[in-house]
Amino acid sequence: MSRPIVAIVGRPNVGKSTLFNKLIGQRLSIVEDTPGVTRDRIFGECEWKNRKFSLVDTGGIEPESKDIILSQMRTQAQIAIDSADCIIFVTDVRTGMVATDLNIAQMLQRSNVPVIVCVNKCDTLGDPPADFYEFYNLGLGDPIQVSSVHGHGTGDLLDAVLEHLPEEKEEEDEGEIIKVAVIGKPNVGKSSLVNRVSGENRCIVSNIAGTTRDAVDTTIENKYGVFTFIDTAGLRRKSKVEDSIEHYSNLRAEMAVDRADVCVILIDATVGFTEQDSKVAGIAHEAGKGCIIAVNKWDAVEKDDKTMQEYKTKLEKDFSFMSYAPIIFISAQTGQRLDRLFELIHKVASSNAMRITTGTLNDILAQATARVQPPTDKGKRLKIYYMTQASTRPPTFICFVNSKELFHFSYQRYLENRIREIFSLEGTPVRMIVRERGDKAD
């Protein structure tokens, strides 16, 4: 059985994300004194009295707004409400109860989900302020006074949450879950891809660049395995990061890469390769993640029988620094080649986690050095005493040699290619650490 879900809802700027971060004990949601900062649903794990549940932070609800983004935020909040076992309705004691609070209360009453009214920003200890009592008029039971900044009252809030959660059942073993970060510059179709593979409108989709500001997790299971897709805010050049919200979004995307096993680098086929695509890919490459270059919107490109190969040849040059990454042409809109994408993700994740025994590595080393002699300089020949694997994700190998200077980059690349060829290490960087015999580990 999956963990219970608790959704945090409320109008904009009442402190939902601050409360979310306080309850999960880490800064996962973007916190900013700007209404509408949290747009998509953000998931985190919360534990209280040895009971674990999923906490969902939602964008501020504006029930009457016609704005396209605000209306989609309202839809996202409704999806969270519909899937929740319990709802924390956050209000603001400083502004008092407003008409929007009443509208949201009516919306929540129709949901038939248990609701706890959290009156936030009660920052002083002792009896609640006089304005606290007006929140009884929402008709949702006894409110709880909380300070999300200081943490006052959060214990009482969590006690109330536990009272409404279903009984805990033993969880089944979910097996190996492959974490996939979908990354790319803004408006290349990242959210559309996540929505397509998950079969629901999980992420806000709009052709307004920069719509997705937070990283969102979507876990799906199919015949290829269990995958957690992380949809991320589009990465922009730092010179374009004009406000602090964009800064947090870039940081969130980089954190998503850090959490992932495989990065799907999405490129817009109708635009073609740009310098920013290279920079986005570089983040995943430097982090040692498994990488797949997915050319999206392929259905929108006019083509003949040579177009794909010509496009691929050009991309291989553009991404020459990560020649190991497979290239696939897809359409999030039509679902074209998404089955093949899942096959690639599974293979690349396996390559990234590959472990090779020391004995096998040294058999390969002996064959490789017999086939191509190690380089010499001024009569001195490179000797590679042995090789061992230090770690996985990415596969990292240590070579013990008689001279680091003799171990030229070209020969390292030769050995790397032999290892790749024999073990089919597709889609993963390979690290090579060179140590002279007698060197101490760093």
Rosetta blueprint (number, residue, H / E / L):
1 M L
2 S L
3 R L
4 P L
5 I E
6 V E
7 A E
8 I E
9 V E
10 G L
11 R L
12 P L
13 N L
14 V L
15 G L
16 K H
17 S H
18 T H
19 L H
20 F H
21 N H
22 K H
23 L H
24 I H
25 G L
26 Q L
27 R L
28 L L
29 S L
30 I L
31 V L
32 E L
33 D L
34 T L
35 P L
36 G L
37 V L
38 T L
39 R L
40 D L
41 R L
42 I E
43 F E
44 G E
45 E E
46 C E
47 E E
48 W E
49 K L
50 N L
51 R E
52 K E
53 F E
54 S E
55 L E
56 V E
57 D E
58 T L
59 G L
60 G L
61 I L
62 E L
63 P L
64 E L
65 S L
66 K L
67 D L
68 I H
69 I H
70 L H
71 S H
72 Q H
73 M H
74 R H
75 T H
76 Q H
77 A H
78 Q H
79 I H
80 A H
81 I H
82 D H
83 S H
84 A L
85 D L
86 C E
87 I E
88 I E
89 F E
90 V E
91 T E
92 D E
93 V L
94 R L
95 T L
96 G L
97 M L
98 V L
99 A H
100 T H
101 D H
102 L H
103 N H
104 I H
105 A H
106 Q H
107 M H
108 L H
109 Q H
110 R L
111 S L
112 N L
113 V L
114 P L
115 V E
116 I E
117 V E
118 C E
119 V E
120 N E
121 K L
122 C L
123 D L
124 T L
125 L L
126 G L
127 D L
128 P L
129 P L
130 A H
131 D H
132 F H
133 Y H
134 E H
135 F H
136 Y H
137 N H
138 L H
139 G L
140 L L
141 G L
142 D L
143 P L
144 I E
145 Q E
146 V L
147 S L
148 S L
149 V L
150 H L
151 G L
152 H L
153 G L
154 T H
155 G H
156 D H
157 L H
158 L H
159 D H
160 A H
161 V H
162 L H
163 E H
164 H H
165 L L
166 P L
167 E L
168 E L
169 K L
170 E L
171 E L
172 E L
173 D L
174 E L
175 G L
176 E L
177 I E
178 I E
179 K E
180 V E
181 A E
182 V E
183 I E
184 G L
185 K L
186 P L
187 N L
188 V L
189 G L
190 K H
191 S H
192 S H
193 L H
194 V H
195 N H
196 R H
197 V H
198 S H
199 G L
200 E L
201 N L
202 R L
203 C L
204 I L
205 V L
206 S L
207 N L
208 I L
209 A L
210 G L
211 T L
212 T L
213 R L
214 D L
215 A L
216 V E
217 D E
218 T E
219 T E
220 I E
221 E E
222 N E
223 K L
224 Y L
225 G E
226 V E
227 F E
228 T E
229 F E
230 I E
231 D E
232 T L
233 A L
234 G L
235 L L
236 R L
237 R L
238 K H
239 S H
240 K H
241 V L
242 E L
243 D L
244 S H
245 I H
246 E H
247 H H
248 Y H
249 S H
250 N H
251 L H
252 R H
253 A H
254 E H
255 M H
256 A H
257 V H
258 D H
259 R H
260 A L
261 D L
262 V E
263 C E
264 V E
265 I E
266 L E
267 I E
268 D E
269 A L
270 T L
271 V L
272 G L
273 F L
274 T L
275 E H
276 Q H
277 D H
278 S H
279 K H
280 V H
281 A H
282 G H
283 I H
284 A H
285 H H
286 E H
287 A L
288 G L
289 K L
290 G E
291 C E
292 I E
293 I E
294 A E
295 V E
296 N E
297 K L
298 W H
299 D H
300 A H
301 V L
302 E L
303 K L
304 D L
305 D L
306 K L
307 T H
308 M H
309 Q H
310 E H
311 Y H
312 K H
313 T H
314 K H
315 L H
316 E H
317 K H
318 D H
319 F L
320 S H
321 F H
322 M H
323 S L
324 Y L
325 A L
326 P L
327 I E
328 I E
329 F E
330 I L
331 S E
332 A L
333 Q L
334 T L
335 G L
336 Q E
337 R L
338 L H
339 D H
340 R H
341 L H
342 F H
343 E H
344 L H
345 I H
346 H H
347 K H
348 V H
349 A H
350 S H
351 S H
352 N H
353 A L
354 M L
355 R L
356 I L
357 T L
358 T H
359 G H
360 T H
361 L H
362 N H
363 D H
364 I H
365 L H
366 A H
367 Q H
368 A H
369 T H
370 A H
371 R H
372 V L
373 Q L
374 P L
375 P L
376 T E
377 D E
378 K L
379 G L
380 K E
381 R E
382 L L
383 K L
384 I E
385 Y E
386 Y E
387 M E
388 T E
389 Q E
390 A E
391 S E
392 T L
393 R L
394 P L
395 P L
396 T E
397 F E
398 I E
399 C E
400 F E
401 V E
402 N L
403 S L
404 K L
405 E L
406 L L
407 F L
408 H L
409 F H
410 S H
411 Y H
412 Q H
413 R H
414 Y H
415 L H
416 E H
417 N H
418 R H
419 I H
420 R H
421 E H
422 I H
423 F H
424 S L
425 L L
426 E L
427 G L
428 T L
429 P L
430 V L
431 R E
432 M E
433 I E
434 V E
435 R E
436 E E
437 R L
438 G L
439 D L
440 K L
441 A L
442 D L
